[in-house]
């Protein structure tokens, strides 16, 4: 029961973060989506051995989290859910790639180098996506996707699935609470009640989802998920996208850490 309640709280916590007032929150949702898309595309386009060259891409999530006053705790907690998958994918490389490469005059295992690159890329991409949701909200993301002419059926499916998670978790919480009240002094759920409880949760969520859909139809729902109208992007939004896009492109074209290192080494000499 506490785990289900915590899951509901964790989902709603990001919605609460998206309602904060900051420089980042006030920006047009499409601006933040475009900046995140450019960031992610250029991030994953790096060579499989790139590690040092990825360091400039750390500045973007740090800036967004700082400007948006997003606490690190919720981000790290959700990041831990995804990290095992990223690590699992990356660990396949040391197992099958036993070659070596030379990096800064040192010979290292190419498999482990690829693993570190995948880990860093995956972590940064997930953090950027989480920050987008935490500063924009799912409604803002849906609005931005429609502005980009993403098919409305895709946006509708995404939003209804997201909203259905609430229904599923709330009905699961009610069902497990009802069982706990009737099973006095019994810890956990007995194995023989797993099936009936799952069936009850499924039937209750389907019934409630149908009532929600009927209410939507009574309010004029006709296949389009309306999230309201956002103001037109301004000059600040344009400069934000262009500024970060230029920085990402420059970081992708030039190895900035290596260039700065050579520049400082030359200045010292």
ZITAPE-V922002 format. One record per residue. N is the residue number from 1. NEAR is the number of other ideal C-beta (glycine too) atoms within 12 Angstrom. Layout:
{{N/NEAR} {N/NEAR}}
This chain:
{{1/23} {2/13} {3/15} {4/27} {5/18} {6/15} {7/23} {8/24} {9/20} {10/26} {11/29} {12/23} {13/24} {14/32} {15/26} {16/18} {17/33} {18/31} {19/19} {20/22} {21/14} {22/22} {23/19} {24/35} {25/27} {26/25} {27/35} {28/29} {29/37} {30/32} {31/39} {32/42} {33/37} {34/30} {35/39} {36/41} {37/27} {38/29} {39/38} {40/27} {41/20} {42/31} {43/35} {44/25} {45/21} {46/29} {47/21} {48/24} {49/30} {50/30} {51/30} {52/25} {53/31} {54/36} {55/24} {56/32} {57/40} {58/25} {59/23} {60/35} {61/37} {62/20} {63/26} {64/37} {65/28} {66/18} {67/24} {68/32} {69/18} {70/34} {71/20} {72/19} {73/15} {74/27} {75/33} {76/19} {77/19} {78/27} {79/27} {80/19} {81/16} {82/23} {83/22} {84/15} {85/18} {86/26} {87/21} {88/16} {89/20} {90/28} {91/21} {92/17} {93/25} {94/23} {95/15} {96/14} {97/23} {98/13} {99/18} {100/16} {101/23} {102/13} {103/21} {104/16} {105/7} {106/10} {107/13} {108/22} {109/22} {110/24} {111/24} {112/26} {113/30} {114/31} {115/29} {116/28} {117/35} {118/35} {119/29} {120/32} {121/34} {122/28} {123/30} {124/38} {125/31} {126/30} {127/37} {128/41} {129/30} {130/36} {131/41} {132/41} {133/36} {134/41} {135/42} {136/42} {137/31} {138/33} {139/26} {140/36} {141/38} {142/34} {143/30} {144/33} {145/30} {146/29} {147/24} {148/18} {149/11} {150/22} {151/15} {152/23} {153/15} {154/18} {155/29} {156/25} {157/18} {158/25} {159/30} {160/24} {161/18} {162/25} {163/28} {164/22} {165/25} {166/27} {167/28} {168/26} {169/29} {170/27} {171/31} {172/29} {173/27} {174/24} {175/30} {176/29} {177/20} {178/20} {179/26} {180/22} {181/13} {182/15} {183/18} {184/8} {185/8} {186/12} {187/10} {188/16} {189/25} {190/15} {191/9} {192/9} {193/21} {194/16} {195/13} {196/17} {197/30} {198/19} {199/15} {200/21} {201/30} {202/19} {203/16} {204/25} {205/27} {206/18} {207/16} {208/25} {209/24} {210/16} {211/16} {212/22} {213/20} {214/13} {215/13} {216/21} {217/13} {218/11} {219/11} {220/10} {221/17} {222/12} {223/16} {224/17} {225/29} {226/19} {227/25} {228/13} {229/13} {230/26} {231/15} {232/14} {233/24} {234/16} {235/14} {236/18} {237/27} {238/19} {239/16} {240/31} {241/28} {242/19} {243/21} {244/33} {245/24} {246/17} {247/24} {248/34} {249/21} {250/18} {251/32} {252/25} {253/16} {254/17} {255/24} {256/24} {257/22} {258/21} {259/19} {260/18} {261/17} {262/16} {263/15} {264/12} {265/11} {266/10} {267/9} {268/8} {269/7}}
